[in-house]
């Protein structure tokens, strides 16, 4: 792993020395799991103390910046942090961000609401497929029947002018994690006809193809 994923510890913002062994171990496991299905890319991974960016339920969060760089933000004061670093949650988060980096090498994360939802849904479903794990809390925040009862307009998904924090983090008029959950479900219906898709397809499928599956299955309306 050391030759492929270079870890950078940004410690000026806070002491994270105590968490290094668990993070290195999780990254190694993630790299090994990914290597079972595709060529592992060269990446840089930043690890820093940034409590304001951490998910309260976990004590950390991830973010992909570009095709070769993602970060891990820690909240050392969060009581959930140690458990989440060691119980497999961090392995899944790392793979989620790696998928974003891989997609940024192809179609990109996206500029419209729909493209962002698809990128998040693909990353989540990819982790579930690779590790045979259940959806994360942000991927099942809203029941499927509720999503089907209130489909999102296609024109809304096609707009580049949207509030990402409102749709994904619940800072506005939408429920927390709405965008993650809808994206995850759109990819789920797309997978019904693409269950045996290649690793390349997992990364580079167009957002339009996935949104069309959502439209055909009642998650999106014209």
Helices and strands as residue ranges (DSSP letters): E 5-10, G 17-19, H 20-35, E 43-49, G 51-53, E 60-66, E 69-74, H 81-86, H 89-104, H 113-131, G 137-139, H 144-149, E 152-153, H 154-157, H 164-169, H 178-191, H 199-204, H 207-216, E 220-221
